[in-house]
């Protein structure tokens, strides 16, 4: 098993198994149309796709946007827990940063469109980023408890990766990937939130 933070390194190319997509977005069926249609992200019935007018003009963020619109139209979504998904991830750190930064920028747009689906958890990468800067600042004044929280978190990541992968270089890259992900997403989220609010 590979931790999700290692995908930018280990998954240069991937394919989508049409018959076994992980439906994080939706598996939508109804009584009249029980044959799901498959897209790059989720299987759902033709009626649902037609009713929702398909994917919106937002990228990234098209999957949650479509899912929310389907919910508003009365369709139900389900998680297919035993399905597998093979998802393309970026093959170098700069591309991975760019991808997660765009994800961070898309979330405030979705929050503005659908405020009833806004969650505090969307702020966590930005709070992680602020906390990291604050921990360094506090360390300059001899206050070290916050930076120890970060050290503990990264030691947990390192330990999980060592237990699963049994390779020190992969465990170190896990920490690096997590930092890039939090920084990229958090920075994008803050930027887009500022642009929308101001």
C-alpha positions as CSV (number, residue, x, y, z in Angstrom):
1,X,0.0,0.0,0.0
2,X,1.2,3.4,-0.9
3,X,0.2,6.5,1.1
4,X,-1.8,9.0,-1.0
5,X,0.9,11.6,-0.5
6,X,3.3,9.5,-2.6
7,X,1.2,9.6,-5.8
8,X,3.1,12.4,-7.5
9,X,6.2,10.3,-7.4
10,X,4.9,6.8,-7.9
11,X,2.1,7.3,-10.3
12,X,3.4,8.9,-13.5
13,X,0.7,7.5,-15.6
14,X,-2.6,5.9,-14.7
15,X,-5.7,4.5,-16.3
16,X,-9.3,4.5,-15.3
17,X,-11.1,1.2,-14.9
18,X,-14.5,2.0,-16.3
19,X,-16.3,-0.8,-14.5
20,X,-14.8,0.0,-11.1
21,X,-14.6,3.7,-10.5
22,X,-14.5,5.0,-7.0
23,X,-17.6,7.2,-6.7
24,X,-16.4,10.0,-4.4
25,X,-18.7,12.2,-6.5
26,X,-21.6,10.0,-7.3
27,X,-23.2,6.8,-8.4
28,X,-26.7,8.0,-9.4
29,X,-29.4,5.6,-10.5
30,X,-33.1,5.9,-10.8
31,X,-36.0,3.4,-11.5
32,X,-36.2,4.1,-15.2
33,X,-32.5,4.2,-16.0
34,X,-30.5,1.6,-14.1
35,X,-27.5,1.5,-16.5
36,X,-24.9,3.9,-15.2
37,X,-23.0,6.1,-17.6
38,X,-19.2,6.4,-16.9
39,X,-17.1,9.5,-17.0
40,X,-13.6,10.1,-15.9
41,X,-14.8,10.6,-12.3
42,X,-18.0,8.8,-11.6
43,X,-20.7,6.5,-13.0
44,X,-24.2,7.9,-13.1
45,X,-27.4,7.5,-15.2
46,X,-28.1,9.3,-18.4
47,X,-31.1,11.1,-16.9
48,X,-29.0,12.5,-14.1
49,X,-26.3,13.7,-16.6
50,X,-29.0,15.3,-18.9
51,X,-30.9,16.9,-16.0
52,X,-27.7,18.5,-14.6
53,X,-26.5,19.5,-18.0
54,X,-23.2,17.7,-17.2
55,X,-20.0,19.2,-16.0
56,X,-20.0,22.9,-15.3
57,X,-17.4,25.5,-16.5
58,X,-15.1,25.1,-13.5
59,X,-11.8,23.3,-13.6
60,X,-10.6,21.9,-11.2
61,X,-13.7,21.5,-9.1
62,X,-16.0,20.1,-11.7
63,X,-16.6,16.9,-9.8
64,X,-17.9,18.5,-6.5
65,X,-19.8,21.1,-8.6
66,X,-21.6,18.4,-10.5
67,X,-22.3,16.4,-7.3
68,X,-23.9,19.3,-5.5
69,X,-26.0,20.2,-8.5
70,X,-27.2,16.5,-8.7
71,X,-28.1,16.7,-5.0
72,X,-30.1,19.8,-5.6
73,X,-32.0,18.1,-8.3
74,X,-32.9,15.3,-5.9
75,X,-30.5,12.6,-6.9
76,X,-28.7,10.5,-4.4
77,X,-25.1,9.7,-4.3
78,X,-23.3,6.6,-2.9
79,X,-19.8,5.7,-2.1
80,X,-18.6,2.5,-3.7
81,X,-16.2,1.4,-1.0
82,X,-14.9,-1.7,-2.8
83,X,-14.2,0.0,-6.1
84,X,-10.8,1.0,-7.3
85,X,-9.7,4.1,-9.0
86,X,-6.4,4.8,-10.9
87,X,-6.0,8.6,-11.0
88,X,-3.3,10.5,-12.8
89,X,-1.1,12.4,-10.5
90,X,1.6,14.9,-11.5
91,X,5.1,13.4,-12.2
92,X,7.2,16.1,-10.6
93,X,7.1,18.4,-7.6
94,X,6.4,21.6,-9.6
95,X,3.5,20.0,-11.4
96,X,2.1,18.5,-8.2
97,X,2.3,22.0,-6.5
98,X,0.5,23.6,-9.4
99,X,-2.2,20.9,-9.3
100,X,-2.9,21.2,-5.5
101,X,-2.7,25.0,-5.7
102,X,-5.5,25.0,-8.3
103,X,-7.5,22.7,-6.1
104,X,-7.1,25.2,-3.3
105,X,-8.2,28.1,-5.6
106,X,-11.3,26.1,-6.7
107,X,-12.7,25.4,-3.3
108,X,-13.6,29.1,-2.3
109,X,-15.4,29.4,-5.7
110,X,-17.5,26.3,-4.8
111,X,-18.0,27.7,-1.3
112,X,-19.3,31.0,-2.8
113,X,-21.6,29.1,-5.2
114,X,-22.9,26.7,-2.6
115,X,-22.4,28.2,0.9
116,X,-24.6,25.5,2.5
117,X,-21.9,23.0,1.7
118,X,-19.0,25.0,3.1
119,X,-17.1,23.2,5.8
120,X,-14.4,24.3,8.3
121,X,-12.2,21.4,7.2
122,X,-11.6,23.2,3.9
123,X,-9.6,25.8,5.9
124,X,-7.3,23.2,7.5
125,X,-4.4,23.4,4.9
126,X,-4.4,27.2,5.3
127,X,-4.4,26.9,9.0
128,X,-1.6,24.4,8.8
129,X,0.3,27.0,6.7
130,X,-0.4,29.8,9.1
131,X,0.6,27.6,12.0
132,X,3.8,26.7,10.4
133,X,4.9,30.3,9.9
134,X,3.7,31.1,13.4
135,X,5.7,28.2,14.9
136,X,8.9,29.5,13.4
137,X,8.1,33.1,14.6
138,X,7.4,31.8,18.1
139,X,10.6,29.8,18.1
140,X,12.6,33.0,17.6
141,X,11.1,34.1,20.9
142,X,11.9,30.9,22.7
143,X,8.4,29.5,22.5
144,X,8.7,26.0,21.0
145,X,5.5,24.0,21.8
146,X,3.9,24.8,18.4
147,X,6.9,23.7,16.4
148,X,7.0,20.4,18.4
149,X,3.4,19.8,17.3
150,X,4.6,20.0,13.7
151,X,7.6,17.8,14.4
152,X,5.3,15.2,16.0
153,X,2.9,15.3,13.0
154,X,5.8,14.8,10.5
155,X,7.2,12.0,12.7
156,X,3.8,10.3,12.5
157,X,3.8,10.6,8.7
158,X,7.4,9.3,8.5
159,X,6.5,6.4,10.8
160,X,3.4,5.4,8.8
161,X,5.4,5.5,5.6
162,X,8.3,3.5,7.0
163,X,5.9,0.8,8.3
164,X,4.1,0.5,4.9
165,X,7.0,1.1,2.5
166,X,10.1,0.0,4.5
167,X,12.2,2.6,2.7
168,X,13.7,5.7,4.3
169,X,13.8,7.7,1.1
170,X,10.1,7.1,0.5
171,X,9.3,8.2,4.1
172,X,11.3,11.4,3.6
173,X,9.5,12.1,0.3
174,X,6.2,11.5,2.1
175,X,7.0,14.4,4.4
176,X,8.1,16.6,1.4
177,X,4.9,15.7,-0.5
178,X,2.7,16.6,2.5
179,X,4.4,20.0,2.9
180,X,3.9,20.8,-0.8
181,X,0.3,19.7,-0.6
182,X,-0.5,21.8,2.5
183,X,1.4,24.8,1.2
184,X,0.1,24.6,-2.4
185,X,-3.6,24.1,-1.4
186,X,-3.5,26.4,1.6
187,X,-1.9,29.2,-0.4
188,X,-4.4,28.8,-3.3
189,X,-7.3,28.7,-0.9
190,X,-6.2,31.9,0.8
191,X,-5.6,33.7,-2.5
192,X,-9.0,32.7,-3.9
193,X,-10.8,33.5,-0.7
194,X,-9.3,37.0,-0.7
195,X,-10.1,37.6,-4.3
196,X,-13.7,36.6,-3.8
197,X,-14.3,38.5,-0.5
198,X,-12.5,41.7,-1.6
